[in-house]
């Protein structure tokens, strides 16, 4: 991004980008698909049947998250509402968190002892598809406040699942690995 301090358009573009990165993406539209709310926060769900504006906002938030992490966050809405669900954590009118869930059918199972020892996870053949947490992101200024755990808890309950039946997409960041370990202390599924 080029930046010339004397150019008012550059200054404005820099201020808008800085605001988005520090405070979260402003979301002008409202959603009826609220799955959780508390105080000034809420979690909404966006899927392939959501209005186009909401799907575009989810994609824009995924781009912001991708720039903030070493892993990609891509939102590909399928024709079926069950293929991809994107959950957005809002604080007031700002998106500050993103969780992408997809149905996946390539499933492996492992224990933390085996994982830490570098053993290959056991592939489960002919297993029905399960929900997989593909990506979770919280805006940097809100990290460490357990909002990621809150999102996962509420989303898993919304989908009628539990931590023994959902999968996780690997690889993990160090904080992601700690989160998965808290959710699944003995064994976990890898679903890709």
N, C-alpha and C positions, 0 to 999 in steps of 0.2 A: 504494500500500500504506500503510494507516494504521499508526501505531506509537505506542503509549503505553508509556513506559518502566516505569510502575508495574504494567502488566498482564502477568502471567507468561506468558499465552498469546501475547501479541504478542512478548515477548522470545524465546520458544521458536521462533515462526514466523520471526522475523528471523534467529536463529542458524541455523536449518535452511536458509533461503534463501541466506544468506551462505556457508555451507559448500558448498552446491551450486555457486554461482557461482565461488567461489575454488578449490575442490578437485575439482570434477566431480561428476556425478550418481552416487550410490551404486547399484550394480547387484547385487542379491542373487542373481539367477539365473545359472546357468552355461550355457554354450552349447557344443554339440559342433561348431559351425560355425566353428572357428578356422581362419583362412587364413594367419596369420603369428604368431609369438611370438618374443620375445627378452627375456631377463631377466624383469622384472616387467611387461612389456607384451605385449599381444596385439591382433590385429584379428579381429573376428568379422563375419560377414555375416548380415543379416536380410533376408528377402524375404517375399513373400505366402504362402509355405508354412511360415514359421517359426511357432512357438507364439505365441499371442495375447499372452502376457506380454512376450515379446521385441519384438513389433511395437509394443506400447504404450510400452515403454522407449525404442525408437527415436524414436517420436513425441515423447516427453517431452524427449529430448535435442535434437531439432530445435527445440522451443519455446525451450529454453535458448539454443541457437545463434542463433535468430532475434532474441532480445532483446539479443544481444551484437553484432549486426551491423546494417548498414543495409539488408541484403537479406533476403528471406524464405527460409526453409527449411521446406518443407512435405513431409511424407512421405505419399504416397498409394499404398498397396499395392494392386496390381491382382490380378486372379484368377490371372494367370500368374506364375510365379516369375521369368520373364525380363523383366517390365515394369519393375520397380524393385528395386534392390538398395541397401540401406543398410549401410555399413561403419562399425563403431564401434571406435574405438581405446580400449582399456582400459589403465589403469595400476593394478596391484593390483586392487581391486574398484571402481574409479571410471571412468566414461566421460569421456575428456578430448578426444576428437576424433570427427568425423562426416564422412562422405563419402557423398553421394547420387549414384548412377549410374542413368540411365534409358536405355532404347532410344529413340532419336529418329529421325524420318525427314525432317525439314526441315533440309537440310544445305547449308551454304555453306563456301567455301574462301577463304582470304586469306593474304597474306604480311604480315610485320610492317611492311615498307616501305609497303604499301598501307594497312594498318590505321592506322599512325602519320600517314599523309597524309590520312586521313579518307575514303578511297575505299570505296565500297560493296562488300562481299564478293560473290564470284561464287556464285550459287545453282547447286547441282548437282541437276539434274532426274533423276528416276527412279533415284535412288541408294538402295540398300538401307539399312535402318535401321542405325545405329551406336550404340555405347555413348557416352553423353555425361556428362561430369562436370557435374552440375547445381549442386552446392554442396559446399564443403569448409570445415570449421571446426575450429580447434584452440583449446582453453581458453587464455585469455590468458596465464596463467603459464608455458605451455609453448611459446608462439610464439617463433620464432627458433631453435628446436632441430632444425629440419629434419624434424619429425615429419609435416608435411603432405606433403613430398616422399616420405618413406618410405611413407606411406599410399597415395599415388598409384602409386608403383612397384609395391607389392605387389598392389594391387587390379587394376591393368592386367594384370599377369602372371596373376593368378587368373582373370581373364575371358578369357585367351588372346588379348589384344590387344597393341598397342604404341602409342607416341605418334604414329605416323603414321596410325593408324586410329581413334583416338578423337576425340570432339568435346568442345567446351567450351560451356557456357551463358554468355552475356554478359548484362549488363555485368560488368566486372571491377573489383574493388577494386584499389588500387595494388599491394598485396602479392600479390593474385591474378594480376594481369597479369605481375608479375615471375616468379611460379611458372610460369605458362603459357609464358612466354618461355624459361625454363630447360628445360622439358620439350620444347618445340617451337621451336627457335631460328630456323627459317626461315619455315615456313608452319604454319597450323593450321586445323582444321575448327571451325565453329560449328554446333552441332546443337541444335535446339529442337523 
